């Protein structure tokens, strides 16, 4: 069993919008990611996602209105719900909890799609 220090793991993340695996349980990954600016509108047909804000401010843009989160808060985006994460501060540190099959850009494939996740 490993103790994971989130601050240490976040220091190792160099690029934005590129999730890194820091843990795994059952068929689920625990990932860390740094966010800056706005991502892309997308959805996940078969997977729910949990976004837990560790540092900074995050706006989860949804078609029915935005949800703003600060440190210590999380939101679960249900499968099929179109969303677009956006940093409200210069940099946001987020823990993601999602199935191993989850592609970061969901139904959209573009230059921000990360297929081969790195473990740190």
N, C-alpha and C positions, 0 to 999 in steps of 0.2 A: 504494500500500500504506500502511496505517495502523498505527501502533503504538498498542495499547490499554493504558491504565493502569487496572488493576482498582480500585485505591483511589479514583481520580478518578471512575470510573463508579459505584462504590458510593455515594459521597457524593451523587450526583445522584438516587439512588433514595429517594423520600420515603415511599411506602406499602408495607406488608407484603403478601406473597403476590401481588405484581403484577410478574411478570417483564418485564424490559426487554431488547431486542435490543442486543448490543454487537458482534456479528460474524456473518458468514455464510460458509459454505463448502459447495460443492456444494448439496445440498438440506437443509442442516442449519443451524440457528441456534445461536449461542453467546449465552446470556442470563445476566444477573445478577439476583438476587432477594434481598430481605431477608425473613427469616422470624421470626415471633414466635408463640408458642403452638402450637396444633395445627391442621392443615389438615383435609382431608376424605378419608375412605376412597374410593379410586377405582382404576381401572386404565385402561390404554391398549391397546386391542385390536390395533393394528397398529404400535406404536412402542416402542422401547426408550428409556430415559432415563438420562442420566448426571448424578449430583449430586456436585459437587466442593465440599467445605467449605473456605472461605477463612478464615473467622473464626467462632468460637463452636463450639457443639456441636449436632449433629443426631442425632435418633433416627429411623431409618426403621422404622416399625412395619409388620410383615409378619404374615400369618396364621400362619406357622410360627415366629415369634419375632422379636424386635427386633434391629436392628443399630445400634450407636452409633458415630458418626464425629466426629472432631475435625479441626482445621485440617490441611490437606495430604492429607486422605484423601477418597476418592471411592467411590461405589457405583453400580453399573449395575443398574437395575430392568428386567428383561426384559418385553417386551410380554405383556399378559395377566395379569401378577402384581398382585394387589390390594395397595395400599400406602397409608400415611398418614404423611407427614412431620410431625415434631414437633420444635420447638426445645427443646434441653436447657438453653440459656442464654437470657438476656434477649433477645438478638438474634443471629441467625445470618446470615452472608453466604455465599451459595452461587452457584457458576457452574453453569448447566445446559447440557448439550449434547444436543440432540434434534432430530428432523426438524421441518421447517417446519410440518407438518400437526398437530403435537402441541398439543392443547388442555390448558391447565394442570390442569383438573379432570377430564380424561379422559372417562369414561362418565357423569359426574355434571355436570349443569348447575344452577348456583345463583348466589348473589350474589357468589361469589368467582371465577366464570368470567371470564377475560379473553380476549375474542375479537380485539380490535384491539390488537396489541402495538405499543408505542412503541419507537422506536430512540433510543438516547441516546449 
